[in-house]
Amino acid sequence: MVRPNMKRLFASSKLKVGHILFEFSTPGIGQILKATNIDFVFVDMEHSGFGISEVKRIVTSLRAAELPSLVRPPSKNYHHIARALDVGADSLILPMVASAEEAEDIIQHMSYPPLGKRGIALGVAHDGYVPKTPAAALAAANRRIAMAALIETAEGLANVDAIASVSGVDCLWIGHFDLSASMGIPGQFDHPDYKRAELEIRRAATKHGKALGFLVVSAEQGIACFRKGYDVICYQTDILAYQQTLSHGIDELRKGCARSKGRNMK
C-alpha cells in the first residue's frame, strides 16, 4: 500500500477538509470517516486521553481506509514525536510552537538522517510491517511526513514570520482558544488585538507559501475561513458532531410527538 504524502497534500492548492478525533477510537472509524469524503483525520493526544496504543489502532484503521492521519502528540518532546511516527502517523501537528529554533528542533526529531536525528526501526508499524531497503525507506519517509505548527501563544505570534520561514514547516495552524488566552483576552475573537494577530498569522503563511489550518464548528464558519485564505479546514470534533446531530434529532422527535399527542387517541 502506498502511504499518503502529507507534504504533497499540504502543498497543493486544493481545499483540504478534515475532522478531529478526541473520543471515538472504534475499529471501524477509518471506514466510517472514509464514507464522508474527507481528506485527512486529525487525531488528538494532547487533550483526549488517547494513549499510544489507541493511536496505533486508530492510525491502522485510517490506513486501511486510505485516509492520512495528522496526529497531535501530547508534547514537543522527542519521545512523544518519535513514538507517534513509529506507530504510523502520516504527519504531526505540534502544540505551542514558540520560535523558529523550536520548529527546527521538532523537524530534527521528525526527520531521519541526513535531514534529522529520528531513531531508526524499520519494518514495524510505520512501514506496514514490510521489510524495506534502509536508504529508500528513510528517504521516502522524509519526503512524505509533514509538520504543522500550532501558533497558540503570544511568543509564537511574535515569532510567526520566522517560524513560517523554516524549511520543513508545511502548515501554520491557529490554536485560537489558547492564543486568545495567552494574549489575555480568552475567547474574545472579535477583540481588535485578536483580529490583528489572526491577520498576522495569515500573512506569514501567505508570504512563505505555507498551508493555513483552522478548526471550525460549522460549514458556514469554514466557508468564511476559506474566503480569508485558510486551505486546511478541520470540520468539528467527533464529540460535538455526535452531540449536535443527536440533540437535533431528539429535539425534533420530541417536538413532533408533542404536536401529535392525542391525535390518534380516538
N, C-alpha and C positions, 0 to 999 in steps of 0.2 A: 504494500500500500504506500502511495506517495504521500508524504507528510505535507500539511499545509505550509505555505510560505507566508508567514505573517508580515515579514518585512515588505514583501511584494504587495500584500493586501493593503497595508497602511500607506504605501507609496502611491497606490492607484488613486485616480481622481474620482472614482465612484463613491457613492454613499455606502458606508459600512454600518449595518444595523445589528446590534447585539442585544443580549438580555443577561441579567446578573443573577447568579445563584447564591443565596445566603442560607437556604434551609433545605431544599429538596435534593437529595442525593440518591433517589431511586435508580435501580439498574436500567430502567427504561428512559431515563432523562434525555439521553442523546437522541433517540428516535422521536421522542415527544417534541423536542425542540427543532429537530430537522424538519418536521412537518410544518413548522411556522415560517419557513423560508428566511431564517436569519443568517447572518454572515459569520458570526462568532459568538462565543459564550464566555462571559466574564465570571470567573469562579473566585469567590472571596474567601480568604483565610484570616484576614485581619480582624474582622468583626463577627464572623459567622460561627466560629467554634469548630469549623471543619478541621480535622487533623490530616496528616499527610496520607494516611491510608484511605480516608474518604475521598480526598482529592485524586488519589491514584485511580479509584473506582470511577469517579466522575469523568476524568480525562479519558479513561479507557472506553467508557460508554460514548463519549463525544467522538473519539477517534473512530469507533465502529460506525458511527453515523456520518463520518467525514465532515465533522464540524471542528474548526480550530478553537483552541482554548486560550484565554487570556487570564492568567492566574495572578491574584494579588497575594504575595506571601505576607506573613504576619509582621515582618520587619525587613530591613535592608541588609541584614547580616548575611555573610557568605553561606552559612549552613542552611538558612531558610531559602535562599536563592537557588543553591545547587540542588537541594532535595526536590524543590518544586519542578525544576527542569528534569531531574533524573526520573521522576515518575511520569514524565511525558508532556509537560506544559509546552505549548507552541509559542508562547510569548508570556512576558511578565509585565505587570503594572506595579510600580514601586511607590509606596506611600511616602509623602512628605519629603520629596527630593528638594534639597535646600540650596545646592550650589552646583556649579559645573564640575568641581572636583569630586563631589559626591556622585554625580551622574557617571563620571569616568570610572570611579571605583566600582560602581554597580555593573557597568559594562564589562569591566575586567573579570568580575565574578561570574558573569553570564557567558563569557566567550572562552572557547578553547584556545590553547596555544596555536599559532603565534600571536593571536589577537588579544588573548587574555590568559587567565590563570585558573579556569574552571577545571576541577578534577575530572579524570577520565575513567569511566566504567562503561565499556561498550557491550552491546548485545543484551542490555537489560530493558526495562520498560520503555524508556525514551526511544530506543531503537526498534521497538516492536519485537524484542527478543530474537532478532535476526542478526547473526554474526556479520560484521562488515569490515572492510579494509579500513584500518585506523585513519589514515590520511584523508580518505574520501569521506568517512563519517564525520570527522571533525570539521572539515571544510563545509560540508553540507549543512551541519547544524549552525555554523557561524553565518551562513548565507540566509537562513530562513527564520531564526528565532529573533523576535522583535522585542524592543523595550519601550514601554510607555512610562513617562514621568508624571506623577501626580503633583501638580502645583497647588499646594493647600496650606502654605504657611506664609507669613509676612516675609520671611527670609527667602523663601523660594520665589515669591513675587519680585523681590528686589533683584534677584539674580536670574530672572526668567530668560532674558535675552542670551545670557552666557550659557544657560542650561540648554536652550534650543539650538545653540551653535555646535554642541558636542556631537561628533560623529558617532553614530550608534544609537542615539536617541531618535526613535521613529515617530513618537507621538507625544504631544503635550495634552494632559487631561486635567481639567479644573475640578478640584475637590471643593465644591462651593461651600458646603457647611463648615468644614474645617478652616477654609481660607477666611470666611467671614468672621469666624470666632477668633482666629489668630489676629485679625485686624481690629478686634474689639467691637465688632458690630454683628454678633451671631444671628444668622438668619435674616439679616436686613439686606436682601438682594436688590432692593430699589435705592439703597443708600448711594449717594454720589461717589463715595470712596470705593465701594464695591464695583460699581459700574466702570469706574476708571481702571480698576485692577483687572477686571474681566477683559476690557478692551486691550489693555497692555499685553495680556497673555495671548489674545487672538493675533495681535500684531506680530508678536515674536514668532508664533507658529507660521504665519504667512511669510514673514521675512526669511526664515530659514527653511522653508519648504517642508514643514513637519505636519503630520496629521494632527487634528484637533478633536479631542473627545469630551463628552459630557453625558451624564446620566439624567434622563428625563422621565417624567411620570405620566405624560400624555403624548398622543400623536401631535396635537397642536403645539405643544412646547417643543417637540422635536423638529417640526417644520420651521418654527421660528428660529431655532438654533441653526438649522441648515442654511437658512437665508442669511445668517450672520457669518457663515464660513465654517461651521462645525461639519466635519465629514465622518466622524466616528460617533454614532449616537446609540447609546445603550438605553433600550426601552424598558423601564420598570425593573423592579426586583421581583423575584419569584413570590415573596411574601405579599407584596402589595397587589400584584396581578391576581393572585388567588383570592385575597380578601375582597378586592373590589368586584371581581366577577361574581363571587359567591354572595356578597352583600346585595349587589344589584338584583341578582336572580331571586333571592329570598324576599327582598323588599317588593319586587313586582308580584311574586306569588302571594304574599300576604295582602297586598292591595287588591289583587284580582279576586281573591277568596272573600275579602271583606265586602266587595261590591256585589258578589254573587250570593252572599249569605241570605238564606231564606227563599231564594228564587225557586229552588227545586223541592221545597218543603210543602208541597201541595197535597 
